[in-house]
Amino acid sequence: MNLNLIYPQRIHLCQEVSLQTGDAGTLRAWWKPEDLFSLDDREKVAIKVQTRLVDMQEVYRWDSSASLPDKEVELDANDQAHTKHALTTAVHRGQDRGWLEPLLAQLEA
């Protein structure tokens, strides 16, 4: 399956995947999709990504007036299942609807 991702979705996906827990084998399975979603150094500079530690959790901030092109990511069935699991088991806020709802629609299609 191919996902077409805007950069806020990529940032949030990396954050959600990084919060997953498990043994070493399970975590290695999570790292593959996280690597696919990650922004490279050039992209991070372009949108001025910053991270801060808040309550022992990394919080991402960026310049929302900046833009990056969408990225198409190809997921195999396992990566798709891991991604959907990460998104459907995480606690979200109402303000996440803008990036979360279109992403879930792609995963459920």
TAUR-V524293 format. One record per residue. RES is the residue in one letter. OMEGA is omega in whole degrees, 0 to 359 (none if undefined). BURIAL is + if it has 9 or more other C-alpha atoms within 8 Angstrom, else -. Layout:
RES&OMEGA&BURIAL ; RES&OMEGA&BURIAL
This chain:
M&176&- ; N&173&- ; L&173&+ ; N&190&- ; L&169&+ ; I&188&+ ; Y&176&+ ; P&177&- ; Q&179&+ ; R&180&+ ; I&181&+ ; H&177&- ; L&178&+ ; C&180&+ ; Q&181&+ ; E&180&+ ; V&182&+ ; S&179&- ; L&181&- ; Q&181&+ ; T&177&- ; G&177&- ; D&185&- ; A&180&- ; G&179&- ; T&180&+ ; L&178&+ ; R&177&- ; A&178&+ ; W&185&+ ; W&182&+ ; K&178&+ ; P&178&+ ; E&178&+ ; D&178&- ; L&184&- ; F&188&+ ; S&172&+ ; L&176&+ ; D&184&- ; D&179&- ; R&180&- ; E&179&+ ; K&178&+ ; V&183&- ; A&180&+ ; I&175&+ ; K&179&- ; V&175&+ ; Q&174&- ; T&176&- ; R&177&- ; L&179&- ; V&182&- ; D&177&- ; M&180&- ; Q&178&- ; E&177&+ ; V&182&- ; Y&173&+ ; R&179&- ; W&179&- ; D&184&- ; S&176&- ; S&176&- ; A&180&- ; S&174&- ; L&175&+ ; P&175&- ; D&178&- ; K&175&- ; E&183&- ; V&177&+ ; E&180&- ; L&171&+ ; D&185&- ; A&179&- ; N&180&- ; D&177&+ ; Q&180&+ ; A&178&- ; H&182&+ ; T&179&+ ; K&178&+ ; H&181&- ; A&183&+ ; L&185&+ ; T&179&- ; T&180&- ; A&174&- ; V&181&- ; H&176&- ; R&178&- ; G&181&- ; Q&178&- ; D&185&+ ; R&184&- ; G&179&- ; W&187&+ ; L&185&+ ; E&178&+ ; P&179&- ; L&177&+ ; L&178&+ ; A&178&- ; Q&183&- ; L&183&+ ; E&182&- ; A&none&-
